Amino acid sequence: MKPYQQIEIDECGEPLVPIPPENFAFEIPHPYQKLGAPYHNSKADSPYYLRQGVVDSLVAAQTQLQQNHQNWKILIFDAYRPVEVQQFMVDYTFNQIAVAQGCEFPVSEDKRQVIIEHVYQFWAVPSLDRATPPPHSTGAALDVTLVDEHNRPIDMGSPIDEISERSYPDYFGNSKDAQQQQYHLHRQILKDAMIAAGFEQHPNEWWHFSVGDQMWAWLTNNKNSGSQVIARYGRY
């Protein structure tokens, strides 16, 4: 169990709603649908859904971004993710790592344990326990990046979902290299817009933000010494 999963959830019952297409850019076709992830049994007819309050915060983040970067947009890479899709992506990532390491299948138990621990550094456990939902399965978490006025991606220095230390938000923060300083600046622009709208950022992933879920509550409480918050979004 990860520390944020100990946070209490008081489900508010807010519905999942589509992210308004006119406000944002989208990764189309959706990256996990291309791999065959099982969205067909989902409670939403698209991965691009979030809780209503999270959509409102996302719109506020876009407004904040355009105050200093008028023609830039937030690009939605992923949003609502059913537990079945979480399981699919954990399995897919495991297999990718195993192949890259030259493992024979079936993977031996000791090797399997090493790989799965590596996977779970970046992917949440696809738990069906209502007390410990994967963040994306709550409809309160999303993966985002930025595009310019021509819909070209802003270079963040590493791709979304890369399993390496380059994914850490401040990985390039102390670099003296001019290009890497630019990557850090781009990550900060994204972070500043999202934080200003009430989101919190995953400690290990520059692209992952949430509001109202267990991770958001845990990160918020770690910042505040006063009153403690709980999660308002559980598994949807």
QUIDA-V510467 format. One record per pair of residues at least 12 apart in sequence whose C-alpha atoms are under 8 Angstrom apart, sorted by sequence separation. I is the first residue (numbers start at 1). GAP is how many residues later the second one is. D is the distance in whole Angstrom. If there is no record, write none. Layout:
BEGIN
i=I gap=GAP d=D
i=I gap=GAP d=D
END
This chain:
BEGIN
i=62 gap=12 d=6
i=172 gap=12 d=5
i=199 gap=12 d=5
i=217 gap=12 d=6
i=218 gap=12 d=8
i=171 gap=13 d=8
i=198 gap=13 d=7
i=202 gap=13 d=8
i=217 gap=13 d=6
i=170 gap=14 d=7
i=217 gap=14 d=6
i=191 gap=15 d=8
i=194 gap=15 d=7
i=201 gap=15 d=8
i=216 gap=15 d=8
i=200 gap=16 d=6
i=214 gap=16 d=7
i=30 gap=17 d=8
i=98 gap=17 d=7
i=143 gap=17 d=8
i=199 gap=17 d=7
i=214 gap=17 d=5
i=97 gap=18 d=7
i=169 gap=18 d=7
i=213 gap=18 d=5
i=187 gap=19 d=7
i=200 gap=19 d=7
i=212 gap=19 d=5
i=213 gap=19 d=6
i=214 gap=19 d=8
i=200 gap=20 d=7
i=212 gap=20 d=5
i=213 gap=20 d=5
i=94 gap=21 d=7
i=212 gap=21 d=6
i=213 gap=21 d=7
i=94 gap=22 d=6
i=157 gap=23 d=7
i=94 gap=25 d=6
i=93 gap=26 d=7
i=157 gap=26 d=5
i=156 gap=27 d=5
i=157 gap=27 d=8
i=16 gap=28 d=7
i=48 gap=28 d=8
i=155 gap=28 d=6
i=156 gap=28 d=7
i=19 gap=29 d=6
i=50 gap=29 d=6
i=90 gap=29 d=7
i=18 gap=30 d=6
i=19 gap=30 d=6
i=48 gap=30 d=7
i=49 gap=30 d=6
i=50 gap=30 d=6
i=156 gap=30 d=6
i=18 gap=31 d=4
i=19 gap=31 d=7
i=47 gap=31 d=7
i=48 gap=31 d=5
i=49 gap=31 d=5
i=155 gap=31 d=7
i=156 gap=31 d=6
i=17 gap=32 d=5
i=18 gap=32 d=7
i=47 gap=32 d=6
i=48 gap=32 d=6
i=154 gap=32 d=7
i=16 gap=33 d=6
i=17 gap=33 d=6
i=47 gap=33 d=5
i=90 gap=33 d=7
i=16 gap=34 d=5
i=17 gap=34 d=6
i=47 gap=34 d=6
i=169 gap=34 d=7
i=16 gap=35 d=4
i=17 gap=35 d=6
i=90 gap=35 d=8
i=168 gap=35 d=7
i=169 gap=35 d=6
i=15 gap=36 d=6
i=16 gap=36 d=6
i=19 gap=36 d=6
i=23 gap=36 d=7
i=90 gap=36 d=8
i=168 gap=36 d=4
i=169 gap=36 d=6
i=170 gap=36 d=8
i=14 gap=37 d=6
i=15 gap=37 d=6
i=167 gap=37 d=6
i=168 gap=37 d=5
i=169 gap=37 d=4
i=14 gap=38 d=6
i=17 gap=38 d=8
i=24 gap=38 d=8
i=86 gap=38 d=8
i=87 gap=38 d=8
i=167 gap=38 d=5
i=168 gap=38 d=6
i=14 gap=39 d=8
i=23 gap=39 d=8
i=86 gap=39 d=8
i=87 gap=39 d=5
i=122 gap=39 d=8
i=165 gap=39 d=8
i=167 gap=39 d=6
i=42 gap=40 d=6
i=86 gap=40 d=5
i=122 gap=41 d=7
i=84 gap=42 d=8
i=39 gap=43 d=7
i=83 gap=43 d=6
i=83 gap=44 d=7
i=119 gap=44 d=8
i=146 gap=44 d=7
i=39 gap=45 d=8
i=83 gap=45 d=7
i=145 gap=45 d=7
i=31 gap=46 d=8
i=38 gap=46 d=7
i=39 gap=46 d=7
i=30 gap=47 d=7
i=38 gap=47 d=6
i=160 gap=47 d=6
i=25 gap=48 d=6
i=27 gap=48 d=7
i=30 gap=48 d=8
i=37 gap=48 d=6
i=86 gap=48 d=8
i=24 gap=49 d=6
i=25 gap=49 d=6
i=26 gap=49 d=5
i=27 gap=49 d=6
i=23 gap=50 d=8
i=24 gap=50 d=6
i=25 gap=50 d=4
i=26 gap=50 d=5
i=27 gap=50 d=5
i=38 gap=50 d=8
i=24 gap=51 d=6
i=25 gap=51 d=6
i=26 gap=51 d=6
i=27 gap=51 d=8
i=37 gap=51 d=6
i=83 gap=51 d=7
i=24 gap=52 d=7
i=37 gap=52 d=7
i=82 gap=54 d=7
i=83 gap=54 d=6
i=81 gap=55 d=5
i=82 gap=55 d=5
i=80 gap=56 d=5
i=81 gap=56 d=5
i=32 gap=57 d=8
i=79 gap=57 d=6
i=80 gap=57 d=6
i=81 gap=57 d=8
i=80 gap=58 d=7
i=81 gap=58 d=7
i=80 gap=59 d=5
i=79 gap=60 d=7
i=80 gap=60 d=8
i=79 gap=61 d=8
i=80 gap=61 d=7
i=79 gap=62 d=6
i=80 gap=62 d=7
i=145 gap=62 d=6
i=79 gap=63 d=4
i=144 gap=63 d=5
i=78 gap=64 d=6
i=79 gap=64 d=6
i=143 gap=64 d=5
i=144 gap=64 d=7
i=77 gap=65 d=8
i=78 gap=65 d=5
i=143 gap=65 d=5
i=144 gap=65 d=8
i=76 gap=66 d=7
i=77 gap=66 d=5
i=78 gap=66 d=7
i=142 gap=66 d=6
i=143 gap=66 d=6
i=76 gap=67 d=6
i=77 gap=67 d=5
i=141 gap=67 d=7
i=142 gap=67 d=6
i=76 gap=68 d=5
i=77 gap=68 d=7
i=141 gap=68 d=6
i=142 gap=68 d=6
i=75 gap=69 d=6
i=76 gap=69 d=7
i=141 gap=69 d=4
i=74 gap=70 d=7
i=75 gap=70 d=5
i=140 gap=70 d=6
i=141 gap=70 d=7
i=74 gap=71 d=6
i=75 gap=71 d=5
i=140 gap=71 d=6
i=74 gap=72 d=5
i=75 gap=72 d=6
i=140 gap=72 d=6
i=141 gap=72 d=8
i=73 gap=73 d=6
i=74 gap=73 d=6
i=140 gap=73 d=6
i=72 gap=74 d=7
i=73 gap=74 d=5
i=72 gap=75 d=6
i=73 gap=75 d=6
i=135 gap=75 d=8
i=138 gap=75 d=7
i=72 gap=76 d=4
i=73 gap=76 d=8
i=71 gap=77 d=6
i=72 gap=77 d=5
i=71 gap=78 d=5
i=135 gap=78 d=7
i=135 gap=79 d=7
i=135 gap=80 d=7
i=122 gap=82 d=7
i=122 gap=83 d=8
i=54 gap=85 d=8
i=54 gap=86 d=6
i=51 gap=88 d=5
i=50 gap=89 d=5
i=51 gap=89 d=6
i=49 gap=90 d=7
i=50 gap=90 d=6
i=50 gap=91 d=8
i=140 gap=93 d=7
i=139 gap=94 d=8
i=138 gap=95 d=6
i=138 gap=96 d=5
i=139 gap=96 d=8
i=137 gap=97 d=8
i=138 gap=97 d=4
i=139 gap=97 d=7
i=137 gap=98 d=5
i=138 gap=98 d=5
i=137 gap=99 d=6
i=133 gap=101 d=7
i=134 gap=101 d=8
i=133 gap=102 d=5
i=131 gap=103 d=8
i=130 gap=104 d=7
i=130 gap=105 d=6
i=9 gap=122 d=7
i=25 gap=122 d=8
i=8 gap=123 d=8
i=16 gap=123 d=7
i=65 gap=124 d=8
i=65 gap=125 d=8
i=5 gap=126 d=7
i=6 gap=126 d=8
i=25 gap=126 d=8
i=5 gap=127 d=5
i=5 gap=128 d=8
i=65 gap=128 d=5
i=64 gap=129 d=5
i=62 gap=131 d=7
i=61 gap=132 d=5
i=64 gap=132 d=7
i=61 gap=133 d=5
i=64 gap=133 d=8
i=61 gap=134 d=8
i=61 gap=135 d=7
i=58 gap=136 d=7
i=61 gap=136 d=5
i=60 gap=137 d=6
i=58 gap=139 d=7
i=57 gap=140 d=5
i=57 gap=141 d=7
i=57 gap=142 d=8
i=82 gap=154 d=8
i=54 gap=156 d=8
i=54 gap=157 d=6
i=54 gap=158 d=8
i=9 gap=204 d=8
i=9 gap=205 d=7
i=8 gap=206 d=7
i=7 gap=207 d=6
i=6 gap=208 d=8
i=5 gap=209 d=6
i=4 gap=210 d=6
i=5 gap=210 d=7
i=7 gap=210 d=7
i=4 gap=211 d=5
i=7 gap=211 d=7
i=4 gap=213 d=8
i=4 gap=214 d=5
i=3 gap=215 d=8
i=4 gap=215 d=8
i=10 gap=220 d=7
i=11 gap=220 d=7
i=12 gap=220 d=5
i=13 gap=220 d=8
i=9 gap=221 d=6
i=10 gap=221 d=6
i=11 gap=221 d=5
i=12 gap=221 d=6
i=8 gap=222 d=6
i=9 gap=222 d=5
i=10 gap=222 d=5
i=11 gap=222 d=5
i=7 gap=223 d=6
i=8 gap=223 d=6
i=9 gap=223 d=6
i=10 gap=223 d=7
i=11 gap=223 d=6
i=7 gap=224 d=7
i=9 gap=224 d=7
i=10 gap=224 d=8
i=9 gap=225 d=6
END
